[in-house]
Amino acid sequence: MTIGIKLLAVLSLFSIVSGACAQERRLSVDEYRDRMKGGWIGQIIGVVWGAPTEFKFNDVIIPEDKVPKWAPEMINHAFGQDDLYVEMTFLRSMEQYGLDVPIRQAGIDFANSEYALWCANNAGRTNLRKGIAPPDSSHPQFNKCPNDIDYQIEADFAGLISPGLPSSVIALGEKFGRLMNYGDGVYGGQFMGGMYAEAFFEDDLFKVIDAGLACIPADSQYAEMVRDLVRWCRESPADWQKTWERCLQKYRKDQAYQKASNGGIDVKINGAMVLLGLLYGQGDMEKTVVISMRGGYDSDCNPSSAAGVLGAMTGFSKLPARYTQELKFEPKFSYTAYNVPALLDVCERLARQVVAQQGGRVEKGADGKEVFVIPVRAAKPGVLALSWAPGPVAHSLFTPEEMAKIKFPIKTYPASQFADPDPTRRAQKVLDVCFPGWTTSANAPDMNPGYREQMGQTYNVLVTHPPKKGEPVILSKTVKVPEGDPQLTVNVANAPNGDFRLIVKVDGALAFETDVGGKSDFRTFTVGLSPYRGKTVKLELFNQPTGWINEAASWAQIEVSGNNN
């Protein structure tokens, strides 16, 4: 009896120890680094390969003869790619402020980024610069692009510093993904990060996909899309174009899946193209990239995500040489502190912190090499959030002290401040606030002259429209011209499909004129005022119609300055 009890105790202890061992996975630091490097280089391969096709093919498959051919030197086209350097902003925040950098500091860092942005990224950063702090910077009440692809593009970093650790991926998504995205827009990134995290240990793609799926709410539309892609692939394992067609019918044409959608930039249809490449690529880099690219839409970001996951599953050392042999290690990625070696180093440092934070450790093996010992823990996704039926706002605003840290604050005004039924009075109200001292002549009501909070990436814009054919709107101001090297700077745009002539007069004399037409981007013109330095003169800016189709002018800057250097 005593022997039996002792044997039972030994067996119980063995069971506990075995169970504990079963709850840990081991990954050498060398292998971690090789797979992490493969993930980054995979991203690079996908984005530079697909870049010439981006958004040129929507709701159609890219013809085979329109697919760019790979050339080894293409690998070095990556250093100016926003699909890569934006996510490095988040790595930098963690490097500078620690793994637990507060979301508000992450928001300040993102607000201070100097690169151009679009879609959800631009909307979120604009909100941050206005003082709307996260998580409200992504809330659909303030952000009209919550389900765009943006965080899905940028979430690779989260998985690459979280080997086998889905809880870290989820938490990073709730921090950095909530700067610009909401609902499915966040889930797309958490799903991608979850796949990367599992890619360090798993060569079965379906298990990698399951690991990503475990990171997001099962009842989200994004999760439904993932399950659909896996099922459709199994039903048509040799026909990716049939699966693509099913994606089109459900996730583009069915209005139930277009709620809070922004057309072809929606996260679900682009996430489907990532999976299309992975599922039908059969572990081959070229097939994976080309199929994901040919799906269209954001056809450089999608193959970048697909190739990144595949690169992490494969490891850099096993990638074919034609993809890596020309890679340069010295150039820095635009707007970052990182070249390739520095990028790999910061990811390893952060991964060490993540492993420790999640209850893991680093051990040395008998050969003296370091090994990550990583606890196995089930993913716990957040509560379902719907961009078309969002929860309450957090009423989160930056404090004055925090706003002082933002290098590019944006002060905008409520449209109601400029409300007036008369278009000329409306335009004058805008001048009084945005361009003090300037006055406007008569405006016609066509094209709604007055205030625009934002046009593209330009803010606080005045729109004018000539009163009738052949008669201009004239903006005028009497100024004392500075000494030094004075000039007048005008930043102006024509209306889409319209044009006008910009004329500048000084005391009635012609100083400058040019036709403003074609693509309706804001352009900056400068007019030298040196002959008038120290004098008081009358400046006049003409929105002169050249025909009578869309003759409005949009004014973003009117400034007289002097340079005494």
PyMOL commands that set and color helices and strands:
alter all, ss='L'
color gray80, all
select helices_A, chain A and resi 2-22+29-53+64-66+72-80+82-97+103-111+119-130+136-138+150-154+156-160+166-179+184-199+205-213+221-235+240-251+255-257+263-265+267-280+285-294+301-314+316-318+321-324+340-357+400-403+415-418+423-434+530-532
alter helices_A, ss='H'
color red, helices_A
select strands_A, chain A and resi 24-28+361-364+370-375+439-440+450-455+458-464+473-480+487-494+500-506+509-516+523-528+536-544+553-561
alter strands_A, ss='S'
color yellow, strands_A
deselect
rebuild
show_as cartoon
